[in-house]
């Protein structure tokens, strides 16, 4: 069979889209507004973290107090071990237990400090990629819980077209081959990035995704409908000359000469 082409309808999608959620329980200071372009790593939202700062400072002070108590117990044990005649074994063991308990408390406080420091790192929610804020669900001044949806972002620079193609063409659709995309008077060429080999039971179609070139982002927006022309690979088939077919009442036959003639 010869190579061919198949027309299809497609929709433009962003390669990257994300929901920005709260990483901690706090009050919002600021959330980017729809239409704001945010560079990758720059904040999309900021929280009021003064309370977390104060909790961390409190734990650091507690750690210093506990360290003073621990050092005092260490000195007390050294004094009791020197004065062996005036110290009972039970008293010494009790002071040693208090020393060990104090050291454990210092470790626990250290873990709490690291937990607060981890929360402080989440006081800003960074953009996972460069893109535009498309929706703002929460505003500055609102209290939010961890996991609450704050905003949504879309990458406007990296676009793709998703087209639905009749399932009968699946064996002749190859990744990497070039496709044509048309939007009104505009036309773009892009490679087939992926073929999803699963049929929609209702429409009996499968999905093909086509990368749009970078310059298309200046003229095309996610959500637009486009027309697509997809290349079909030649399919393998066995052909014989018409004159070699022998027609009989039982059917049509082809005579094949073997190695012994």
C-alpha positions as CSV (number, residue, x, y, z in Angstrom):
1,X,0.0,0.0,0.0
2,X,1.1,3.6,-0.6
3,X,1.6,6.2,2.1
4,X,-1.4,8.4,2.7
5,X,-2.9,11.1,4.8
6,X,-5.9,11.4,7.1
7,X,-7.6,14.6,8.3
8,X,-8.7,15.0,11.9
9,X,-10.0,17.6,14.3
10,X,-7.7,18.6,17.2
11,X,-7.6,20.9,20.2
12,X,-4.6,22.9,21.5
13,X,-3.4,22.0,25.0
14,X,-0.5,23.2,27.1
15,X,2.2,20.6,27.7
16,X,2.4,21.8,31.4
17,X,-0.6,22.8,33.6
18,X,-0.6,22.7,37.4
19,X,-2.7,23.3,40.4
20,X,-0.9,25.4,43.1
21,X,-1.8,24.1,46.6
22,X,-1.0,25.3,50.1
23,X,2.0,23.5,51.7
24,X,1.1,24.4,55.3
25,X,-1.7,25.7,57.6
26,X,-1.3,29.5,57.7
27,X,-2.8,32.8,56.6
28,X,-2.2,33.9,53.0
29,X,-0.4,37.2,52.4
30,X,-0.6,37.3,48.6
31,X,-1.7,35.2,45.6
32,X,-0.8,36.0,42.0
33,X,-3.7,37.1,39.9
34,X,-5.0,35.6,36.6
35,X,-2.9,36.8,33.7
36,X,0.3,37.3,35.8
37,X,3.3,35.6,34.1
38,X,5.5,33.9,36.7
39,X,9.0,32.6,36.0
40,X,9.8,29.1,37.1
41,X,10.8,29.1,40.8
42,X,9.3,32.5,41.5
43,X,6.5,32.7,44.1
44,X,2.9,32.2,43.1
45,X,1.7,32.7,46.7
46,X,3.1,33.9,50.0
47,X,2.1,33.1,53.6
48,X,2.3,35.0,56.8
49,X,4.8,32.9,58.7
50,X,5.5,35.1,61.7
51,X,3.8,32.6,64.0
52,X,6.1,29.8,62.8
53,X,9.2,32.0,63.3
54,X,8.1,32.6,66.9
55,X,7.5,28.9,67.5
56,X,11.0,28.2,66.2
57,X,12.6,30.8,68.4
58,X,10.7,29.4,71.4
59,X,12.1,25.9,70.7
60,X,15.6,27.3,70.4
61,X,15.3,29.0,73.8
62,X,14.0,25.8,75.2
63,X,16.9,23.9,73.8
64,X,19.4,26.4,75.5
65,X,17.6,25.9,78.8
66,X,17.7,22.2,78.5
67,X,21.4,22.3,77.6
68,X,22.1,24.2,80.8
69,X,20.2,21.6,82.8
70,X,22.0,18.8,81.0
71,X,25.5,20.3,81.7
72,X,24.5,20.8,85.3
73,X,23.6,17.1,85.6
74,X,26.9,16.1,84.0
75,X,28.8,18.2,86.6
76,X,26.7,16.7,89.4
77,X,27.5,13.2,88.3
78,X,31.2,13.9,88.2
79,X,31.1,15.4,91.7
80,X,29.1,12.4,93.1
81,X,31.6,9.9,91.5
82,X,34.5,11.7,93.2
83,X,32.7,11.6,96.6
84,X,32.2,7.9,96.5
85,X,31.7,7.5,100.3
86,X,28.9,10.1,100.6
87,X,26.9,9.0,97.5
88,X,24.7,6.0,97.3
89,X,24.5,3.9,94.2
90,X,20.8,4.7,93.9
91,X,21.3,8.4,94.0
92,X,23.9,8.2,91.3
93,X,21.7,6.1,89.0
94,X,18.8,8.6,89.5
95,X,21.0,11.6,88.5
96,X,22.4,9.6,85.5
97,X,18.8,8.8,84.4
98,X,17.9,12.5,84.6
99,X,21.0,13.3,82.5
100,X,20.0,10.8,79.8
101,X,16.4,12.1,79.8
102,X,17.7,15.6,79.4
103,X,19.8,14.6,76.4
104,X,16.7,12.9,74.8
105,X,14.7,16.1,75.4
106,X,17.4,18.1,73.6
107,X,17.1,15.8,70.6
108,X,13.3,16.1,70.6
109,X,13.6,19.8,70.6
110,X,16.1,19.7,67.8
111,X,13.6,17.7,65.7
112,X,10.9,20.3,66.4
113,X,13.2,23.1,65.3
114,X,13.8,21.3,62.0
115,X,10.1,20.8,61.5
116,X,9.5,24.5,61.9
117,X,12.4,25.2,59.5
118,X,10.8,22.9,57.0
119,X,7.6,24.8,57.3
120,X,9.4,28.1,56.8
121,X,10.7,26.8,53.5
122,X,7.0,26.5,52.4
123,X,6.2,30.1,53.2
124,X,6.2,30.8,49.5
125,X,4.7,28.5,46.9
126,X,7.1,28.5,43.8
127,X,5.9,28.2,40.2
128,X,6.8,24.6,38.9
129,X,7.4,26.1,35.4
130,X,7.3,29.4,33.7
131,X,3.7,30.2,32.8
132,X,0.6,32.3,33.3
133,X,-1.8,32.2,36.2
134,X,-5.2,31.2,34.8
135,X,-7.3,31.2,38.0
136,X,-7.1,32.5,41.5
137,X,-9.0,30.4,44.1
138,X,-7.9,32.2,47.3
139,X,-6.9,35.7,48.2
140,X,-4.5,37.4,50.6
141,X,-5.9,37.5,54.2
142,X,-7.6,34.1,54.1
143,X,-6.7,31.2,56.3
144,X,-6.0,28.0,54.4
145,X,-5.3,24.4,55.3
146,X,-2.6,22.3,53.8
147,X,-3.6,21.0,50.4
148,X,-6.1,23.8,49.7
149,X,-6.2,24.9,46.1
150,X,-4.8,28.4,45.7
151,X,-4.4,29.0,41.9
152,X,-3.9,27.2,38.6
153,X,-1.1,27.8,36.1
154,X,-0.6,27.0,32.4
155,X,2.6,26.9,30.4
156,X,1.8,29.1,27.4
157,X,5.1,28.5,25.6
158,X,5.0,24.7,25.1
159,X,1.9,23.7,23.3
160,X,0.6,20.5,21.7
161,X,-2.3,19.4,19.6
162,X,-4.4,16.4,20.7
163,X,-6.3,14.9,17.7
164,X,-8.8,12.0,17.6
165,X,-8.2,9.6,14.7
166,X,-10.3,6.6,13.7
167,X,-9.0,3.4,15.2
168,X,-8.5,1.7,11.8
169,X,-5.5,4.0,11.2
170,X,-3.7,3.0,14.3
171,X,-1.3,0.4,12.6
172,X,-0.2,3.1,10.1
173,X,0.4,5.9,12.6
174,X,4.1,6.4,13.6
175,X,5.7,8.6,16.2
176,X,8.2,11.2,14.9
177,X,6.5,11.7,11.5
178,X,5.5,15.2,10.6
179,X,1.9,16.5,10.8
180,X,0.3,19.6,9.5
181,X,-1.8,21.8,11.8
182,X,-4.1,24.6,10.5
183,X,-5.9,27.3,12.3
184,X,-7.8,29.7,10.0
185,X,-5.0,31.1,7.7
186,X,-2.2,29.9,9.9
187,X,-0.4,26.6,9.3
188,X,2.2,24.8,11.4
189,X,4.3,21.7,11.1
190,X,5.1,19.5,14.0
191,X,6.2,15.9,14.8
192,X,3.8,13.3,16.2
193,X,5.2,13.1,19.8
194,X,3.1,10.2,21.0
195,X,0.4,7.8,19.8
196,X,-2.0,6.6,22.6
197,X,-2.8,3.0,21.5
198,X,-6.2,2.8,23.3
199,X,-9.6,3.3,21.6
200,X,-12.4,5.4,22.9
201,X,-15.3,2.9,23.0
202,X,-17.9,5.5,22.1
203,X,-16.2,7.2,19.2
204,X,-13.9,4.3,18.1
205,X,-10.9,6.8,17.9
206,X,-7.5,6.9,19.5
207,X,-5.5,10.0,20.5
208,X,-2.4,11.4,18.7
209,X,-0.4,14.2,20.2
210,X,1.5,16.7,18.0
211,X,4.2,19.1,19.2
212,X,3.7,22.7,18.0
213,X,6.8,24.8,17.2
214,X,7.8,27.4,19.7
215,X,6.8,30.4,17.6
216,X,3.2,29.1,17.5
217,X,2.7,30.2,21.1
218,X,2.5,33.9,19.9
219,X,-0.5,33.1,17.8
220,X,-2.2,30.1,19.3
221,X,-3.8,29.6,22.7
222,X,-4.6,26.5,24.7
223,X,-8.2,25.5,24.1
224,X,-8.4,26.5,20.4
225,X,-9.8,24.1,17.8
226,X,-7.6,23.2,14.9
227,X,-7.6,21.1,11.7
228,X,-4.9,18.4,11.5
229,X,-3.5,16.4,8.6
230,X,-1.7,13.2,9.7
231,X,0.6,11.1,7.6
232,X,-0.1,7.4,7.2
233,X,2.7,4.9,6.7
234,X,2.5,2.5,3.8
235,X,1.1,-0.8,4.9
236,X,2.6,-4.1,3.8
237,X,0.7,-6.1,1.2
238,X,1.3,-8.9,-1.3
239,X,0.5,-8.0,-4.9
240,X,0.5,-10.2,-8.1
241,X,-0.1,-9.4,-11.8
242,X,-3.7,-9.6,-12.8
243,X,-2.8,-12.1,-15.6
244,X,-1.4,-14.6,-13.0
245,X,-4.9,-15.1,-11.4
246,X,-6.8,-18.2,-12.6
247,X,-10.5,-17.8,-12.3
248,X,-12.5,-21.0,-11.7
249,X,-16.0,-21.8,-10.4
250,X,-14.5,-22.9,-7.1
251,X,-12.7,-19.5,-6.8
252,X,-9.7,-17.5,-7.9
253,X,-6.3,-19.2,-7.8
254,X,-2.6,-18.2,-8.2
255,X,-0.2,-20.7,-9.5
256,X,3.2,-20.7,-7.7
257,X,6.3,-22.4,-9.1
258,X,8.3,-24.2,-6.4
259,X,12.0,-25.0,-6.4
260,X,11.4,-28.2,-8.5
261,X,9.5,-26.3,-11.2
